[in-house]
Amino acid sequence: MAGMNAGVAGDGHAGCVGASVSGEAPDRPWLSILVPVYNVRPFVEECLASIIAQIGGQGGVELVIVDDCSTDGSADLCRHVLDGCGIDSRLLQHHDNRGIGVTRNTLLEAARGDYLWFVDSDDTLLPGAIAGLRDVVLAHGPDVVLCDYVREKGRPFATFCGRSGVESGVPMQCTETLIAGTFARRRLHAWSKVWRRDLFGDAIRFPEGARFEDVATVPWLLLGAKSFVYMAQPWIYYRTRKTSIMAQLNCRGRFDRCGNDELAVALQGFSRALAQRLPEARSRVDSAVAEFWAREFVKIVKRLARSGGVGAQGKGWSAFQAEARRYRELMEASSPQSFDAVMRDYLRKGRIVRGGALALSLAVAMPRRISVNAELSPEI
């Protein structure tokens, strides 16, 4: 349960100043749209406008914003946008910068809705998203609703691998399918899913200070879900920024050891919990989770190489091997299958490119061998 413990951040409202409130609050909204804000002045107005335009025609929806001590005037802009908008909305502010994990936890504690939708402040809701979600919730009442998203030039991205769950008129009631389909598509972000509030309970929170808070939290939410609906249509426009966490992590010529370390331990405890929760349905789920994690290991080894981890001198190569070996040990400990088993499975299925990339990364990270001659050399 290490992943869950790491996600507990404690007091949700601690460090917050008073809220700005706009509109009349209903007794209990069915949906809370939760927007974390930090230095996003160029984007946040468009984000909020996309939400407010849809809430105006939908009763029972609240908008909650938490500004994480922005320094670019984002909070003032949010206050201006909310002023007189006529919807149920609140703006909270942290006294100091706490990070995205704590900000999301503050939003979670402030939310009053039965369903929670975390929307990043540089993204936008596409037209019809809230109405589509409302139809699903009213018809099926699932624990999780998954949606697709688009990026620049309107390119769509699916977030789930499998059936939508609405063909038969009822939501899918299979935790195994939900976890396997989400990991297979590699979309472990919180914002492409709408969560029933009860899934968080008292135990699951976003980790404080970690940059891969979604990877550390979303799997636990999926594990607790009993039903889901996948809407194979885009509801979110996802904006790519050069200052994003992934862009910084993939910067050529520089290896972010701290950031990659945070990723490498993000799934700690999950495979053990998976075995306890789904003891009779392991093969497909284990394979999907292990493949996801093995690909993240390959990415880390590639980042090491691009940063100059392979040097011309023997010392550089040794250091590169040692780091790759350390990441293999960290990540394989959280995988339900060994990376060697994943590689063999790739090759057995004819997935030569994936298998070859993993084989190369594993070869780099092979355990150090002790020289037999050195061990047996007689004392003089």
Secondary structure as GFF3:
##gff-version 3
##sequence-region A 1 380
A	DSSP	alpha_helix	2	7	.	.	.	ID=ss1
A	DSSP	beta_strand	16	22	.	.	.	ID=ss2
A	DSSP	beta_strand	31	37	.	.	.	ID=ss3
A	DSSP	alpha_helix	41	55	.	.	.	ID=ss4
A	DSSP	beta_strand	61	67	.	.	.	ID=ss5
A	DSSP	alpha_helix	74	82	.	.	.	ID=ss6
A	DSSP	beta_strand	88	94	.	.	.	ID=ss7
A	DSSP	alpha_helix	100	110	.	.	.	ID=ss8
A	DSSP	beta_strand	115	118	.	.	.	ID=ss9
A	DSSP	beta_strand	124	125	.	.	.	ID=ss10
A	DSSP	alpha_helix	129	140	.	.	.	ID=ss11
A	DSSP	beta_strand	144	150	.	.	.	ID=ss12
A	DSSP	three_ten_helix	152	154	.	.	.	ID=ss13
A	DSSP	beta_strand	156	157	.	.	.	ID=ss14
A	DSSP	alpha_helix	175	185	.	.	.	ID=ss15
A	DSSP	three_ten_helix	190	192	.	.	.	ID=ss16
A	DSSP	beta_strand	193	196	.	.	.	ID=ss17
A	DSSP	three_ten_helix	197	199	.	.	.	ID=ss18
A	DSSP	alpha_helix	213	224	.	.	.	ID=ss19
A	DSSP	beta_strand	228	237	.	.	.	ID=ss20
A	DSSP	alpha_helix	245	249	.	.	.	ID=ss21
A	DSSP	alpha_helix	257	264	.	.	.	ID=ss22
A	DSSP	alpha_helix	270	277	.	.	.	ID=ss23
A	DSSP	alpha_helix	283	306	.	.	.	ID=ss24
A	DSSP	alpha_helix	314	332	.	.	.	ID=ss25
A	DSSP	alpha_helix	339	348	.	.	.	ID=ss26
A	DSSP	alpha_helix	352	364	.	.	.	ID=ss27
A	DSSP	alpha_helix	372	376	.	.	.	ID=ss28
###
